[in-house]
Amino acid sequence: MKRTSIKLQAFVFIFSLFFIPQVASTAKAASKSKKITIAVASNAEGPLREIARAFEAKTKTSVTVVTGSTGKLYAQITLGAPFDIFFSADDIRPRLLTEKNLAKKETLFTYASGTLALWTPEVSSLDISKGDLTSLKGSTIRRVAIANPELAPYGHATVEALKASGVYSNIKSRVIYGENVAQAFGFARSGNAEVAIVSLSILFNEKGKITPVSKDLYSPILQQAVITNRAPTEALEFIEFLRSDAGDKIFKKYGYRTLH
């Protein structure tokens, strides 16, 4: 029995020499793994995911992209959601985060200016080529899909454009609302609406007839980003990469105008 005990003690000693340091080393490496989580308004999901992949390949930093309406993402951050960067579809909510001391004021910047666009299926007889929205008035269109103006800046801009073109009161009862531009376009793509007025970016590589809405009908859609107080240094590295020529090229491909 005594000999067995000695052997067991020897085994534990050898095990501790070789295995425990290895576990500690692995744990240390894991704790140093680089990762960030970014909150992205739905209209900018396409370019931000593409930029995130390029950034990951270059820096080996893992980027998690969470998308939703600007209003809901903002609310989640104020409630403590673990986001490192907020890419909004407006220039209001990022500033509000800095005023609430939830984000770093010095990191606030406008990353893009967005464009509204009309979409219909190829088979539609509706003429949207002018982009002035007047073709919607008196048409036989049953449903027009837009983003919720209370949650999504693109929805607010759409209502502004519809009113400026003089058709809002005529089609208001035919409007259906998505939580964000992605959901609004989903309604149209599935056939639940014959027309969608959404961001040009969300229509990237989509089939159908697409026409930008005249910019004279709505206020500029300035989209700002800000780094939250909880963010690691990798968040600033991501912003620097996004503002490089590589990031600009991706944004412009999706129909944005970059301002940085």
Buried (B, 14 or more C-beta within 10 A) or exposed (E): EEEEEEEEEEEEEEEEEEEEEEEEEEEEEEEEEBEBBBBBBBBBBBBBBBBBEBBBEEBEBBBEBBBBBBBBBBBBBEEEBEBBBBBBBBBEBBBBBBEEEBBBEEBBBBBBBBBBBBBBBEEBEBEBEEBBBEBBBEBEBEBBBBBBBEBBBBBBBBBBBBBBBEBBEEBEEBBBBBBBBBBBBBBBBEEEBBBBBBBBBBBEEEEBBBBEBBBEBBEBBBBBBBBBEBBEEBBBBBBEBBBBEBBBEBBEEBBBEBBB
